[in-house]
Amino acid sequence: MLGDEKLNNDEHERIKALHDYHILDTPRERQFDNLCKLAALICNTSRSLIILIDQDRLWLKSSFGTSGDVKEIPRSSSFSEQVIKGEGVFEVQDTLLDPDFSEHPSVSSAPFIRFYAGAPLKDENGFKLGAICVYDTKPRSLSAEQNDALLTLAKEVITHLSLRKKDLELKANIKQFEELLAMSAISPEIHCILDYSGKIIFINNAVTQLLGYSVEEALNLRIWEVCYREDVDRVVYILEKGLRDKRKEFNLDFRVVSREGIIRWISWSMVVKNNRWYTYGRDITENKRVENELMKLSFVASKVNNAIVINDANNHVTWVNAAFENITGFTLDDLKGRRLGDLITGPKTDVGLIERARELNKRNQSFTVDLLAYRKDKKPIWLSIYNTVVLDDHGHVNSEVEIIIDITDKKKAEEELQVLSLVASKTNTGVNISDKNSRTTWVNESLEKLTGYSLSELQGRQLGDILSTDDSDRDLISRSRQRALNRESYTIEVQARKKDGTPIWLSVANTPITNNKGEVERQIDLIADITQRKQVEKEMVEAKEQALQLSEAKEMFLTVMSHEIRTPLNAIIGMTHLLLDNDPKETQINDLNILKFSGENLLHIVNDILDFTKIDTGNLKLESIPFNLSVLLHDIINSLQVNVYKKENRLELIYDERIPEQIVGDKTRLYQVLMNLLGNAIKFTEKGLIELRVRLEEQSRNEVVLFFEVKDSGIGIPKDKQSYIFETFTQAKTDISRKYGGTGLGLAITKKLLKLYNSEIKVDSTEGRGTSFSFPISFKKVQQPVLNKMENIPAAFLDKRILIVDDNEINVMIAKRVLGKWGFELEVAYNGFQAIEKIKEQVFDLVFMDLKMPEMDGFQATALIREMDLPTHLPVIALTAAALTEDLEKFKQNGMDGHLLKPFNPQEIKDLLLDIFENTAKK
C-alpha cells in the first residue's frame, strides 16, 4: 500500500513538473523537429517522435516520417510507458517476437511497428517527462554509438525545454526590472592634496558644495576632522596596513560630516607619492542608498533567466548575474573592469553597431540593439541588449544597467519566416496572411491572379466578405472564423466569385498563429482553385444516379423474368414430384427421375443469370445443409448420359469411398459448379473420355477437405488464352460460340462460386490433348444422420386449416396434392379480394399467398389482413418466383412470416410448416 502511495505521489509530481514547462498543446517548433529528424537519421529509421507523457495521453511535440495529423494518443499500454520506467534506451528489436507487444494495436495495424527504441526525457530534477523514440516497419537493432546518440539527443531535448521555460519566465518579469534601472543624484568630485599627517594643503571648490567650507577654511583642516568618528579607526587601519604592505594606491569609502553636521558618503581614490596623498573623492551618498536598493535588485536579478550587467561610468563591467554566465559562458572575473563589447565580439559581429552605441552613451543616451555576439566558447549567439544610463544630479553618467536576452531562436525563426515568405511569393497556391480578426495583411501573387484582386484592394478587409456570393455558405465562413479565434485549424470548401464575376470553387486551409500567451496573433490561409474537381464530382454524382437507375431497371427485369420463367417450371417440377409419389411403374421411375432432374437443371440454368447478379452485388450466401454427396454426383452423371452418348464419349465417376456419407454444405452451388465444368468437358470432347474425380484430401473431427477434378481428352485450351477464360462472356477462340454454342458465362460463375467457398480453381490444359479443372472445398461433417422427414404425418399438422391464394390453377392443383397428403383441410382463393372475404368468414391456421395476382396482389392482401381484428396471429407465407434480396426484405416489411420460392420442393414446404406450427404450439 505504501509503495502504491509513493508511486502515485511521484507520478503527481512528474505531471506537475511537465505542466510547469507550458509545452503541451503548443505548435510545432523547428528546434524540436530538427532533433526528431536527427534521431531518425542517426538510428537509420523511417520515423521518429518526441512524446510528452501527460496524465491520460501521449502528446506528440514533434514527428518525423509521419503525416503529423495525429497530435495525441491514449497513454494506456504504450511503448513510451516502458521507456520512462528505465534509465537507458528501451529497445524492441522485433515486436512480433516480443510477448508484451506482439499483439499491440500499433504492431498489428497501422503504423505496423516492427522495431522500436526510445530514450527517456529526464530533466534536471530527475523527472521523466516523456521520450524521444525511433521506430520502423522492419526489425533492426541499434549500435552502441546509436544508443549513446539517442541518449544525447534526449538530453538536448531537455536543454531546449529548459531554455524555452526560462525564456517564458524572463518575459514575464522583464517589466518589473525596467522600473529599477534609473539612478540619479551623483555629486561632483573633490580634488585635494594632503600631507603625510592628513592636513589639507590643496582642495578645489567642490568642498564648499559637499562640506560647507570655503577653500580657505578647508586648508586649515585635517582630513580626520571631517571624517565620521565611527569610520576613523577602520580607515586608519586600512591605510596603515597598506603602507606596511608597500601599497601606493588606495580606494576606500568612508563618511564625512559637513559644517552643518550633514553626513555624506565619499568614495576616495588615494595615491601616496613623496610623503603626500594625492586624493580625489566623489559623493556616493546617493550611490550608497542605491547600492542598498541594488543589493535587493541583485538578489532578484540573480534568480531571473535574463542576463543583467552593471557597468560604471566608463562602461567597465562591475557586476553580472548568473544568467549572464549561463548565456555567454563569461564569468564576472572574466569581465570585471573591462568593456563588455570588447569580449563578446567575433568575426561576424557588427563592430560599427557597438561604436554607435558607445557614442550614444557618451551623449548620456540609452539604447537598444540586437547584436550577433560570441560566447566564451566562440559559438555565435544573438543578443538583444537593453541599455539604461543612470545619471547623477548634474546629468553625468554614473552607471549603466544592461538587460540582455538570448534571441538566437527568435532570429532563426525570423530567417525561416523570410524563407517562408519567399516560398509563399513563388508558390502556385494562393497565400493569404491576416490578423486575428481575419483582416488581410498580405497576399502572394498567386492569390492576386486567382481572385483578380490586388493586395491594396484586399488589405484590411475580410477575404470571405469580398469573394463570397449569394450561393456561398456564409454560416460556414462565420463558424470557421470563430474556430480560428479558438486556435483551431480548419479546411473548408466554398463557392466564391472572382473580381470579374467568374464563379470559382476554393479550398481554404487555415492555420492560426499564436503568441507565447496562447493568443491568436495572425492567420495563414492556403487557398487552391478546386473548380475543376467540383465539376468532376458533380459529373460523378450524375453518373452514379444514372447507374442506380440502370441498376433498378436491371433488377426489375430480373424480377419479371424470374417470375415468368419459374411459373411454368413450378408446374413441371411439381407434377414430377406428384407422379413419383403416386407409385409409378418401374419402367417409368427412371424417366421421371430424369425429367425431375432435367427440370431442376433448367431451373439452375435460369438461376445462373440471377446468381451472377447476386454475386456481383454481394447478395449471394452459401447454404449449410446436410446432403449425400455420392447421390448428388451419381444424379449428375446419370442426367448427362444422353449428351455423352450423342458425342460417343465415356463419362466416368471416380469416387473415394473414404468420404463420409453425408456432409454439410450448399448442394445447389456445388451442383452448378460441376454441371458447368462437366457440360463444357462434354461439349468440347468427341469420342473421348471425361472423368469426374473426387478424393478425400484432409479430414479432422469436424471437417473434411475434398479435392474435385474434371478431366477430359477434348480440344484443350491454348496457353495464351487460359488467363482470361474465366472472364464473363469470354471464350478461348472466336469461333467456339458459333461451333459449340454457349455464352461464356459458365466459367465466370464457377470461379465466383468457388471464391464463396474460399477456393481457387486451377486449369491445366494442352491444346489438342485435353483439359483438367481442379479445386479443393472444405465441408463440415454431419454429427447426426439426417432422417427422411417425409415418412410420417407430423402431429403438428393435425386439424390445421390452410388457405391457398393463387390465380394459377396449376400451382393450386400442385399445392393441394402436396398439402393434401399431410392431412390439411384446404380452401382456395383466386385473388386478394376472395382471400379477405374467406378470412372474415372462416378460421384458418395459415395462408399461402401468391404475390402477382389480378385485382389485388399478395402485398395488398397481406396488409389488409394485418389490419383485421383476428383472435390470434395468422401466419402468411409468400409464394414467389422472385429471388432478389430486395424482394425478400419487402416480404418482411409487409408483414409476411416467410416465403417459398417457386418451383416448390415438397420437403422445403414441410420443413417450413413444421417450424411455424411447432413454434405456435410452444407459444
TORSEPA-823668 format. One record per residue (C-alpha): residue in three letters; z, x, y. Coordinates in steps of 0.25 Angstrom, whole numbers, plus 5000, padded with zeros to 4 digits. Each point is the difference from the previous one (the first is absolute). Last residue first. Example, Ala and Ser with C-alpha at 12.3 -4.5 7.8 and 13.67 -1.06 7.14 Angstrom:
<zakes>
SER502950554996/ALA500249944986/
</zakes>
This chain:
<zakes>
LYS489048164919/LYS499850054986/ALA499149884996/THR499150035012/ASN499950154997/GLU499649964985/PHE499049905006/ILE499350105009/ASP500050124991/LEU499549924988/LEU498949945008/LEU499550145005/ASP500150054986/LYS499249884994/ILE498950015010/GLU499850154998/GLN500049984985/PRO498949895002/ASN499150095009/PHE499349925011/PRO498750055006/LYS500549985011/LEU501250075006/LEU501349924999/HIS501049995012/GLY501549995004/ASP501049925007/MET499149955011/GLY500749975014/ASN498850035009/GLN500450145004/LYS500250044985/PHE498649964997/LYS499450075013/GLU500650134995/LEU499249994987/ASP498749975009/GLU500250125008/THR500250084987/LEU498649964996/ALA499749944986/ALA499549875003/ALA499649914988/THR501249915002/LEU500949904993/ALA501350005008/ILE501349974994/VAL500949895007/PRO501549994995/LEU500749875005/HIS501450035006/THR500949884997/PRO500349865005/LEU498750005008/ASP499949975015/MET498650045003/GLU499650115010/ARG499850104989/ILE499049914993/LEU499349985013/ALA499850165001/THR499650004985/ALA498949905003/GLN499550085012/PHE499950134992/GLY499449934988/ASP498849945008/MET499949865005/GLU498649925001/PRO499350104990/MET500750104991/LYS500250155001/LEU501450044997/ASP500349944987/MET501549964998/PHE500750004986/VAL501349925003/LEU501350014993/ASP501249914996/PHE499449875004/VAL500649875004/GLN499149885003/GLU499549915012/LYS500150105012/ILE499550114991/LYS498849924996/GLU499749965014/ILE500050155005/ALA499150044988/GLN499049905003/PHE499950045014/GLY499950154996/ASN498849984991/TYR499649974986/ALA501449964995/VAL500450014985/GLU501349974992/LEU500550074988/GLU501249994991/PHE500350144994/GLY500150024985/TRP499550154999/LYS498749974995/GLY499749905011/LEU500150125010/VAL498850074994/ARG499149874998/LYS500449945013/ALA499750135008/ILE498650014993/MET499749865003/VAL500450015015/ASN499250135002/ILE498849934994/GLU500249885009/ASN500150085013/ASP500749935011/ASP501350064997/VAL501549955001/ILE500750004986/LEU501449935001/ILE501050054989/ARG501149924993/LYS501050074992/ASP500849934989/LEU500150134991/PHE499350135006/ALA501450085002/ALA500249984985/PRO498850104998/ILE498849954991/ASN499950104989/GLU498950114996/MET499450035014/LYS501150105004/ASN499450114991/LEU501150114998/VAL500150125009/PRO500650124992/GLN501350065007/GLN500050135008/VAL498550005003/LYS499650145004/LYS499650045014/PHE498650045002/SER499450145006/ILE498550015001/PRO499150124998/PHE498550015003/SER498750034994/PHE498549985002/SER499050074991/THR498550015002/GLY498850024991/ARG499050114996/GLY498849975010/GLU500750055012/THR501350064996/SER501349935004/ASP501550025001/VAL500749895009/LYS501450005004/ILE500849875004/GLU501350025008/SER501349934997/ASN501149945009/TYR499849874993/LEU499549945014/LYS499150125000/LEU499449954987/LEU499649875007/LYS499350085011/LYS499250084991/THR499649884991/ILE499649925013/ALA499150125004/LEU499550014986/GLY499649865000/LEU499349985013/GLY498750074998/THR499349865000/GLY499449994986/GLY498750004994/TYR499450104990/LYS498650045005/ARG500149955014/SER501450045002/ILE499850134994/ASP498750035008/THR500850075012/LYS500850094991/ALA501550024998/GLN500449875005/THR500749965013/PHE500449865004/THR501550055003/GLU500250144998/PHE500550054986/ILE498650064996/TYR500350095012/SER500450144994/GLN499249984987/LYS498650005007/ASP499850155001/LYS500450024985/PRO499049904996/ILE500649884992/GLY499749984985/ILE498949924993/GLY500849954989/SER500850064989/ASP501349935004/LYS501550025002/VAL501149915005/GLU501350085000/PHE501449945002/PHE501350084999/LEU501349934999/VAL501350035006/VAL501249934994/GLU501349965007/ASN501449954997/ARG500650104990/SER498950105003/GLN498650014996/GLU498850105002/GLU498550004997/LEU499849894990/ARG498649984998/VAL498949905004/ARG498550044997/LEU498949905003/GLU498750054994/ILE498549975003/LEU499050054991/GLY498550005002/LYS498749924997/GLU499949985015/THR501150045011/PHE500149975015/LYS500449854999/ILE500950024988/ALA500850115008/ASN500049925013/GLY500649884993/LEU501050094993/LEU500550065013/ASN500049865008/MET500649934988/LEU501150114998/VAL500449995015/GLN500049855001/TYR500849984987/LEU501050105005/ARG500149915013/THR500249884991/LYS501150054991/ASP500950055012/GLY501150074993/VAL501150004989/ILE499750054986/GLN500049934987/GLU499650054986/PRO500550145004/ILE498950114999/ARG500250094988/GLU498849934994/ASP499050085009/TYR498849925002/ILE498550054998/LEU499249885004/GLU498550014996/LEU498749945007/ARG498750034993/ASN498749985007/GLU498749934997/LYS499849955014/LYS500249864997/TYR501050034990/VAL501050055010/ASN499749895010/VAL500549904989/GLN501150094996/LEU500749995014/SER500949894997/ASN500550064987/ILE500450145007/ILE500749935011/ASP500849914990/HIS500350124992/LEU500650075012/LEU500849885004/VAL500649984986/SER500450154999/LEU500650005014/ASN500949884997/PHE500649955013/PRO501350005008/ILE500049975015/SER500050095012/GLU499049965010/LEU499350095009/LYS499949975015/LEU498749975008/ASN500349985015/GLY499750145005/THR498849955009/ASP499050084992/ILE500649974987/LYS500049855003/THR498550015004/PHE499750074988/ASP500849904992/LEU499249885005/ILE498750074997/ASP500550034986/ASN500649874998/VAL498749934998/ILE499850114989/HIS501349964994/LEU499749855000/LEU498750044992/ASN500850084990/GLU501049884999/GLY498849914996/SER499550114991/PHE501450014993/LYS500049854998/LEU498649994995/ILE500250124991/ASN501349934995/LEU499249874998/ASP498950074992/ASN501150074991/ILE500749874998/GLN498849914997/THR499750054986/GLU501549974996/LYS499849865005/PRO500849975013/ASP501549954999/ASN500149935013/ASP500750125008/LEU498850095000/LEU499249885006/LEU501049985011/HIS500050155004/THR498549995000/MET500149885009/GLY500950075010/ILE499150125000/ILE498749925003/ALA500749905009/ASN500750105009/LEU498750085001/PRO499449885006/THR501150015011/ARG500150155001/ILE498650025006/GLU500249905012/HIS501450035003/SER499850155000/MET498749995008/VAL500849915010/THR501250105001/LEU499050125000/PHE499249945012/MET501349975008/GLU500550144997/LYS498750065006/ALA500049915012/GLU501450055003/SER499650144998/LEU498849985009/GLN501049945011/LEU500950124998/ALA498950105001/GLN499649935013/GLU501450015006/LYS500150144996/ALA498750035007/GLU500549935013/VAL501350094999/MET499150124997/GLU499249975012/LYS501249995009/GLU500650134995/VAL498650075003/GLN500149945014/LYS501450055001/ARG499650144996/GLN498950005010/THR501049965011/ILE501050114996/ASP500050085013/ALA501250095000/ILE501250025009/LEU501150104998/ASP501149955010/ILE501150095005/GLN501349955006/ARG500950065011/GLU501550025003/VAL500749914989/GLU501550025000/GLY500650084989/LYS500950085009/ASN499250134997/ASN498849935005/THR499149904992/ILE498550004997/PRO499449864995/THR498950014990/ASN498949895001/ALA498849994990/VAL499049905007/SER498749964991/LEU499049935010/TRP499049894998/ILE498949995011/PRO499449895008/THR499050055011/GLY500449955014/ASP499550135007/LYS501550055002/LYS500249994985/ARG500649884994/ALA501149994989/GLN500349954986/VAL501350064994/GLU500450084988/ILE501550055000/THR500750124996/TYR501550025004/SER501050115003/GLU501449955003/ARG500950055011/ASN500549875004/LEU499250005012/ALA498850024991/ARG500449884992/GLN500049925013/ARG498650045003/SER499549964987/ARG500649865001/SER499349985014/ILE498750054993/LEU500149914988/ASP500349885010/ARG498850035008/ASP499149994987/SER498750025006/ASP499049895000/ASP500149975015/THR499750155002/SER500950125001/LEU499550135006/ILE500750015014/ASP501349934995/GLY500150094988/LEU499850135008/GLN501249975008/ARG499850055014/GLY500550135008/GLN498750074997/LEU498949924994/GLU498950005011/SER500350145004/LEU499950044986/SER498649954999/TYR499649864993/GLY498849994991/THR500949974988/LEU499550104989/LYS499550105010/GLU501350005008/LEU500750014987/SER499250124995/GLU500350075014/ASN501550004998/VAL501049915006/TRP501250035009/THR501149925007/THR499849864994/ARG501149905002/SER500649974987/ASN501449985006/LYS500650134994/ASP498850075007/SER498650014994/ILE499150104993/ASN498749944995/VAL499150084990/GLY498749954995/THR499550074987/ASN498850095002/THR500950125002/LYS499850105012/SER501049955010/ALA501049984989/VAL499850144995/LEU500350065014/SER501249915002/LEU500550044986/VAL499850155004/GLN500849975013/LEU501049934992/GLU500250114991/GLU500250105012/GLU501049905005/ALA500749994987/LYS500150154999/LYS500650015014/LYS501049904996/ASP500450084988/THR500250125008/ILE500849935010/ASP501350084999/ILE500849965012/ILE500650095010/ILE501149965011/GLU500150105011/VAL501150025009/GLU499950095012/SER501050075008/ASN500550025015/VAL498749995007/HIS500249995015/GLY500149875007/HIS501250045009/ASP501049924992/ASP499550064987/LEU498849964993/VAL499849974985/VAL498550004995/THR499649914989/ASN499050054990/TYR499449904989/ILE499350094990/SER499149934989/LEU499850114989/TRP498850024990/ILE500350104989/PRO499250124996/LYS500750084988/LYS500350145005/ASP501450014992/LYS500749995013/ARG499349875003/TYR498750005009/ALA499649915012/LEU498949915003/LEU500649935012/ASP500149865005/VAL500650005014/THR501049935009/PHE500450065014/SER501250015009/GLN499850055014/ASN500850105008/ARG498850075006/LYS500350124991/ASN500149914988/LEU498649945003/GLU499550145000/ARG500650024986/ALA499349884995/ARG498750065005/GLU500250134993/ILE500349924987/LEU498749925001/GLY499350135003/VAL500550064987/ASP499349894992/THR500550054986/LYS498950034990/PRO500450144996/GLY501549985002/THR501149965010/ILE501449964995/LEU500850125005/ASP499550035014/GLY500049855003/LEU501549994997/ARG500450115011/ARG501050104995/GLY501550015003/LYS500449934987/LEU498849984991/ASP500150074987/ASP501549995000/LEU499949855003/THR499249994987/PHE498549984998/GLY499449924988/THR499249915009/ILE500449864995/ASN501350034993/GLU500550105011/PHE499749905010/ALA500849894993/ALA501250094999/ASN500150005015/VAL499650105010/TRP500850085011/THR499850105012/VAL498550025000/HIS499450075012/ASN499249925010/ASN500650085011/ALA500949885005/ASP500650004986/ASN499449934988/ILE500549894991/VAL499249974987/ILE500149874992/ALA499249974988/ASN499949864995/ASN500749964987/VAL501449975006/LYS501450054996/SER500050135008/ALA499649925012/VAL501249914999/PHE501050125000/SER499150065011/LEU500249885008/LYS501550004999/MET500050155003/LEU499049975011/GLU501049915007/ASN501050115001/GLU498950095004/VAL499649905011/ARG501450025006/LYS499950154998/ASN498749995007/GLU500549925011/THR501150115002/ILE498950114998/ASP500050055014/ARG499350135000/GLY500550155000/TYR499550135003/THR500750134999/TYR499750155002/TRP501450064996/ARG500250145005/ASN500650124994/ASN498650075000/LYS499449894993/VAL500649884993/VAL499149884998/MET500549855001/SER499449874997/TRP500949885004/SER499949864997/ILE500949925009/TRP500949884997/ARG500649935013/ILE501449965004/ILE500249945013/GLY501250055007/GLU499449995014/ARG499850155001/SER499349994987/VAL500650034986/VAL499250074990/ARG499849984985/PHE499450094990/ASP498750034993/LEU499650134994/ASN498850104999/PHE500350145000/GLU499250135001/LYS500450144999/ARG500850014987/LYS500650134996/ASP500949934990/ARG501250035008/LEU499349935012/GLY499749884992/LYS501549994995/GLU500450015015/LEU499049905005/ILE500349894989/TYR501550025001/VAL500049995015/VAL499249874999/ARG500949944990/ASP501250035008/VAL499449955013/ASP499649864994/GLU501249925002/ARG500250055014/TYR498749955005/CYS499350125006/VAL500050005015/GLU501050115003/TRP499550074987/ILE498750035007/ARG500750085011/LEU499949955014/ASN499850065014/LEU498549994999/ALA500149854997/GLU500549985014/GLU498850075007/VAL499049924991/SER500649875003/TYR500949934990/GLY499849864995/LEU499950054985/LEU498649944996/GLN499349985013/THR500650115007/VAL499950104989/ALA498549975000/ASN499950085013/ASN499950134992/ILE501150104996/PHE500350155002/ILE501350084998/ILE500849904992/LYS501250074994/GLY500050004985/SER500750134998/TYR498850084996/ASP499349955013/LEU499349875000/ILE498549975004/CYS499649855003/HIS498949904997/ILE500449864998/GLU498949904994/PRO499649875005/SER500649874994/ILE499449924988/ALA500249855002/SER499149944989/MET499649974986/ALA499249894994/LEU499750004985/LEU501149904995/GLU499149885003/GLU498950054991/PHE501050014989/GLN500149854998/LYS498549985000/ILE499750094989/ASN501049944990/ALA499149904993/LYS498850105000/LEU500950104993/GLU500449914989/LEU498649974997/ASP499650145000/LYS501250044991/LYS499549894989/ARG498650065001/LEU500550144998/SER500949954988/LEU498849934993/HIS499150125002/THR501050094994/ILE500249904989/VAL498550004997/GLU500050165000/LYS501250004990/ALA499149914991/LEU498850095002/THR500950124995/LEU500449924988/LEU498549974997/ALA499750155002/ASP501050044990/ASN499449914989/GLN498650055004/GLU500450144998/ALA500749974987/SER498849934995/LEU499949855000/SER499549924988/ARG498849914997/PRO499749874993/LYS498949925007/THR500149885010/ASP500750095010/TYR501350005008/VAL500750085011/CYS501449975006/ILE500850035012/ALA501349924998/GLY501049925007/LEU501250015009/LYS500950094991/PHE501250025008/GLY500650145000/ASN500450015014/GLU498950095004/ASP499049904995/LYS499549994985/LEU498549954998/PRO500050014985/ALA498850064993/GLY499049924992/ALA499050024988/TYR499249904993/PHE498850004990/ARG499449884992/ILE500149905011/PHE499049884998/PRO499949965015/ALA499949894996/SER500549954986/SER500750054988/VAL500650125008/SER500449935013/PRO500549894992/HIS500950094992/GLU499849994985/SER499950154997/PHE501150035011/ASP501350024993/PRO499450034986/ASP499250125006/LEU498750024992/LEU499249915008/THR500650055013/ASP499450144997/GLN500550125008/VAL501249935006/GLU500650095010/PHE501349995009/VAL500150125009/GLY501450055003/GLU501349945004/GLY500149874991/LYS500249855001/ILE499150005012/VAL498850024992/GLN500449894989/GLU500049895011/SER498650065005/PHE499449964986/SER500449865003/SER500849904991/SER500449915011/ARG499650045015/PRO499049895002/ILE498750055008/GLU499750035014/LYS498950045009/VAL498849964991/ASP498750005008/GLY499950155000/SER498750014992/THR500650114992/GLY499650154999/PHE501150045009/SER501249925004/SER501050005011/LYS501349935004/LEU500049914988/TRP501249924999/LEU500749984986/ARG500849875000/ASP501349944998/GLN501050095007/ASP499050095006/ILE499450124993/LEU499050085009/ILE498750044994/ILE499050115004/LEU498949984990/SER498950084993/ARG498749974993/SER498850084993/THR500850114995/ASN499850155001/CYS501550035003/ILE499750085013/LEU498949905004/ALA500949884997/ALA501250065008/LEU499150045011/LYS499549865002/CYS501549955001/LEU500450115010/ASN498849965008/ASP500349855000/PHE501450035004/GLN499550095012/ARG499049895004/GLU500949885001/ARG499849874994/PRO500649885007/THR501549974999/ASP500649904990/LEU501250104996/ILE500150125009/HIS501349975008/TYR500750134995/ASP501349935000/HIS499549904990/LEU499950114989/ALA501450045003/LYS500549864998/ILE499249994987/ARG500750134995/GLU501449955005/HIS499849874992/GLU499550074988/ASP501250105000/ASN500949885002/ASN499449924988/LEU500050134991/LYS501550025004/GLU500349854996/ASP499350024987/GLY500850124996/LEU501349935004/MET499649894990/
</zakes>
